[in-house]
Amino acid sequence: MKSRLVFRETTADELGYYAVSIVGPRQRVDKIVGRLPLLS
């Protein structure tokens, strides 16, 4: 649980985003992302 302690001590300005997930029915997700290829 060390990662939770580090996260708690991190300010919002120090955080960086690396990925975004979109979950839902395939047709609705495809409309949002424009049929972008999936990364693996």
N, C-alpha and C positions, 0 to 999 in steps of 0.2 A: 504493500500500500504506500510505498515511498513516493510513487508518482502522484498520488492524490495530494500529498503534503506539498510537493513542489508546485503542483498546479494551483493550490490555494494561495501560495505565496507569490504567484506571478500576477502582475498587473495586466489590465486589458491592453495597454500599449505594448507590452512585451510579447503578446500572443501573435502568431501568424497562422493563416489558414493554408492548408495544403490540398484539401479535397472537399468536394461537395457531393452528397448523395441525394438522388431523387428516387423515391420508391413509390410504386403504384402500378396500375394497369398499363400494359405495354403501349397501347394506342395513345393514352393521355400523356405518358412520359415522352413518347416520340414527338408529339405536338410541341411540347415544351423545349426539347433539346434539338429539334430539327434533324433527327436521325444521325446525330454525331456518332462516330464509332466508339465502341466501349474500349476502355483501357484495361489491360490485364497485368 
